Amino acid sequence: METGRASKTAFRVAMRRAIHQVLDQPCVLVDPIAVPLLGPHFTFDREREMSPIARAFRAFMAARSRYAEDRLADAFASGVTQYAVLGAGLDTLAYRNPFPNLRIFEVDFPATQEWKRSLLVEAAIPVPGSLTFVPLDFEHQTLAAGLAESGFDLGARAFFGWLGVVPYLTRDAFRATLQAIAQLPAGSGVCFDFALSPESMRPERRKVFEALAARVAAVGEPFQLFFTPQELEAELRQAGFQSIEVADSERLNALYFENRSDGLKLPPEGLGMMASAWV
């Protein structure tokens, strides 16, 4: 996205998470903050949202947040007490934080954070004491420097959530972030989603992807970065991560969508894959 402009894709993601709370029961991601945060901006066409494509996107948005929060729970259980949300957008974990003594750092462009904070004020949602906003312009400051200036302890283990960001990055920016995380103490980790190369998709799936790619490009946030699972693992190993897990649609469906009466699930080829990696 462009520096100085709030992310439009962040709003669309937040809308899908909020609609999930209303249309899909039981919720894969239980988020009582999602709808109130959007306030009067929360409107949708029920018929359109029940189309197969809309349901698939909604399922993926819910599943990737749930998967990341489950990995955070693993990190917290092992003693991690710092969580950085990179490209936080309208993420809501900090306002429903179930982990006692977990410090949360929301990292994003200043314009997006200003927009989010205005929504929080409008919705009368208080900012918890455990949350620190880290407004960061990556063109002028490194991730490590921005975190350190905000009170993040670079000498302690930490976990990073990095959702809905990697496909929009250059390879150099992706590698720089991985390297910053990998320099933290052993036991630190990261969870993120990534996009498969469109050349690897079947024609039907590629048609859906290209329509989405055209929409995000039209608002100035084009997709740039794609991986195969093998390429991604090589990147993570080279950065210094020791333990790596990749979850495709089959795995996510088994974790979160089995035995649902409404049939909500991810399509076989998926809309993205999840990765978690540990130093």
C-alpha positions in Angstrom: 0.0 0.0 0.0 1.0 3.6 -0.4 2.6 5.4 2.6 0.2 8.0 4.0 -3.0 6.2 2.9 -5.0 3.8 5.0 -5.3 0.3 3.7 -8.6 -0.5 1.8 -7.9 -4.2 1.8 -7.7 -4.1 5.6 -11.3 -2.8 5.6 -12.4 -5.6 3.3 -10.7 -8.2 5.5 -12.3 -6.8 8.6 -15.7 -6.9 6.9 -15.3 -10.5 6.1 -14.4 -11.3 9.7 -17.4 -9.4 10.9 -19.8 -11.0 8.5 -18.5 -14.4 9.7 -19.8 -13.6 13.2 -23.3 -13.0 11.8 -23.7 -15.6 9.0 -21.6 -18.6 10.0 -22.4 -20.7 13.1 -20.5 -21.9 14.9 -17.8 -19.3 14.3 -14.3 -20.6 13.5 -13.0 -17.3 14.9 -15.1 -16.0 17.8 -14.6 -12.3 17.7 -17.1 -10.1 19.6 -15.1 -7.0 18.7 -15.4 -7.4 14.9 -18.8 -6.0 14.3 -18.7 -3.2 16.9 -15.4 -1.9 15.6 -16.9 -1.3 12.1 -20.0 0.4 13.6 -22.1 2.1 11.0 -19.7 1.0 8.3 -20.9 -2.6 8.8 -23.4 -3.3 6.0 -23.6 -6.2 3.6 -25.8 -7.9 1.0 -26.8 -11.2 2.6 -27.6 -12.9 -0.8 -24.2 -11.9 -2.2 -22.4 -13.1 0.9 -23.9 -16.5 0.6 -22.3 -17.1 -2.9 -19.7 -19.9 -3.0 -16.8 -17.4 -3.7 -17.8 -15.0 -0.9 -18.2 -17.9 1.6 -14.7 -19.3 0.6 -13.0 -15.9 1.2 -14.8 -15.5 4.5 -13.8 -19.0 5.6 -10.2 -18.3 4.8 -10.1 -14.9 6.6 -11.6 -16.6 9.7 -9.3 -19.7 9.5 -6.1 -17.8 9.0 -6.8 -15.6 12.1 -7.7 -18.6 14.1 -4.7 -20.5 13.0 -2.4 -17.6 13.9 -4.0 -17.2 17.3 -3.7 -21.0 18.0 0.0 -20.7 17.2 0.2 -17.7 19.6 -1.4 -19.8 22.3 1.4 -22.4 21.7 4.0 -19.6 22.0 2.4 -18.2 25.2 2.2 -21.7 26.8 6.0 -22.0 26.2 6.6 -18.7 28.0 6.5 -16.0 25.3 5.0 -12.8 26.6 5.5 -10.5 23.6 3.3 -10.5 20.4 3.8 -8.3 17.5 1.1 -8.0 14.9 2.7 -6.9 11.6 0.4 -5.0 9.2 -2.2 -5.1 12.0 -4.9 -3.4 10.0 -8.2 -3.9 11.9 -7.0 -6.9 13.9 -8.9 -7.2 17.1 -6.9 -9.7 19.3 -5.6 -6.9 21.5 -9.1 -5.9 22.5 -10.2 -9.4 23.4 -6.8 -10.7 24.6 -7.2 -14.0 26.5 -3.6 -14.3 27.5 -2.7 -12.7 30.9 0.5 -10.6 30.9 0.8 -10.8 27.1 2.1 -7.5 25.7 0.8 -6.8 22.2 2.4 -4.5 19.7 0.4 -3.4 16.6 2.7 -2.4 13.8 1.4 -0.6 10.8 1.6 2.5 8.6 0.8 5.6 10.5 -2.2 6.5 8.3 -3.8 3.0 8.8 -3.3 3.3 12.6 -4.8 6.7 12.7 -7.9 5.4 10.9 -8.1 2.4 13.2 -7.9 4.6 16.3 -10.7 6.8 15.0 -12.9 3.7 14.6 -12.0 2.6 18.1 -13.1 6.0 19.4 -16.3 6.0 17.4 -17.1 2.5 18.8 -16.2 3.4 22.4 -13.7 0.5 22.4 -11.0 1.2 25.0 -7.3 0.7 24.2 -6.0 -1.8 26.8 -2.9 -1.1 28.7 -1.3 -4.2 27.3 -1.3 -2.8 23.8 1.3 -0.5 22.2 0.8 1.0 18.8 3.9 1.1 16.6 3.4 3.4 13.7 6.1 2.5 11.3 7.1 3.8 7.8 9.2 1.0 6.5 10.8 3.4 4.0 12.5 5.3 6.8 12.9 2.8 9.7 13.6 -0.8 10.3 11.2 -3.2 12.0 13.7 -3.8 14.9 14.3 -0.1 15.4 10.6 0.7 15.4 9.8 -2.1 17.9 12.7 -1.2 20.2 11.6 2.5 20.4 8.1 1.3 21.4 9.4 -0.7 24.4 9.6 -4.1 22.7 12.4 -6.2 24.3 14.6 -7.5 21.5 16.5 -9.6 24.0 13.4 -11.7 24.9 11.4 -14.3 23.0 8.5 -13.1 20.9 5.8 -14.2 18.5 4.7 -12.4 15.3 1.4 -12.5 13.5 1.8 -11.4 9.9 -1.5 -11.9 8.1 -2.6 -10.6 4.8 0.7 -8.9 4.1 3.3 -11.2 2.5 1.6 -11.4 -1.0 1.9 -7.6 -1.3 5.6 -7.4 -0.4 8.8 -7.4 -2.5 11.0 -10.4 -1.9 13.6 -8.1 -0.3 11.1 -6.7 2.2 9.9 -10.2 3.0 13.5 -11.4 3.6 14.3 -8.4 5.7 11.4 -9.0 8.0 12.2 -12.7 8.4 15.8 -11.9 9.2 14.7 -9.4 11.9 12.6 -12.1 13.6 15.2 -14.8 13.2 17.7 -12.6 15.2 15.5 -12.9 18.3 16.2 -15.5 21.0 15.5 -19.2 20.3 11.8 -20.0 20.8 10.6 -16.9 19.0 8.3 -17.5 16.0 6.1 -16.1 13.3 2.9 -17.1 11.6 1.8 -15.8 8.2 -0.2 -16.6 5.1 1.3 -16.8 1.6 0.0 -17.0 -2.0 0.7 -19.8 -4.4 2.0 -19.0 -7.9 -1.0 -18.5 -10.3 0.9 -20.6 -12.8 0.4 -23.6 -10.5 -3.4 -23.2 -10.4 -6.1 -25.0 -12.4 -8.0 -22.7 -14.8 -11.1 -22.3 -12.6 -9.0 -21.4 -9.5 -6.8 -19.1 -11.5 -9.8 -17.2 -12.8 -11.0 -16.4 -9.3 -7.4 -15.4 -8.3 -7.0 -13.1 -11.2 -10.3 -11.4 -10.4 -9.1 -10.8 -6.9 -5.7 -9.6 -8.0 -7.4 -7.1 -10.3 -9.5 -5.7 -7.5 -6.6 -5.2 -5.1 -4.4 -3.7 -7.8 -7.2 -1.3 -8.6 -6.9 0.2 -5.1 -3.1 0.4 -5.3 -2.2 -2.7 -3.4 -1.2 -5.3 -6.0 0.0 -8.8 -5.3 3.7 -9.2 -5.9 5.1 -12.3 -4.1 4.3 -15.9 -4.6 5.9 -19.2 -3.4 5.6 -22.9 -3.6 5.8 -24.6 -0.2 9.3 -25.8 -1.1 10.5 -22.4 -2.1 9.0 -20.9 1.1 10.7 -23.5 3.3 14.0 -22.7 1.7 13.6 -19.0 2.4 12.8 -19.8 6.1 15.7 -22.1 6.5 18.1 -19.6 4.9 16.8 -16.9 7.3 17.6 -19.1 10.3 14.3 -20.8 11.3 14.6 -24.3 12.7 11.1 -25.6 12.9 8.6 -25.0 10.0 5.0 -26.0 9.5 2.9 -25.4 6.4 -0.9 -25.8 6.4 -2.8 -26.1 3.2 -6.6 -26.1 2.7 -6.9 -29.8 3.5 -5.2 -29.3 6.8 -7.2 -26.1 7.7 -10.4 -27.9 6.8 -9.5 -30.8 9.1 -8.7 -28.4 11.9 -11.6 -26.0 11.7 -14.4 -27.0 9.3 -15.2 -30.7 9.9 -18.8 -31.8 10.6 -20.4 -28.3 10.0 -24.1 -28.4 9.1 -23.7 -25.3 6.9 -21.0 -26.8 4.7 -18.6 -23.9 5.2 -15.1 -24.9 4.3 -12.1 -23.9 2.1 -12.1 -25.0 -1.6 -9.6 -27.8 -2.3 -7.0 -25.5 -4.0 -7.5 -22.9 -1.4 -7.1 -19.1 -1.3 -3.7 -19.2 0.3 -1.6 -21.3 2.7 -0.5 -20.8 6.3 3.1 -21.1 7.5 4.5 -21.0 11.1 8.2 -21.0 11.8 10.3 -21.0 15.0 13.8 -19.9 15.7 
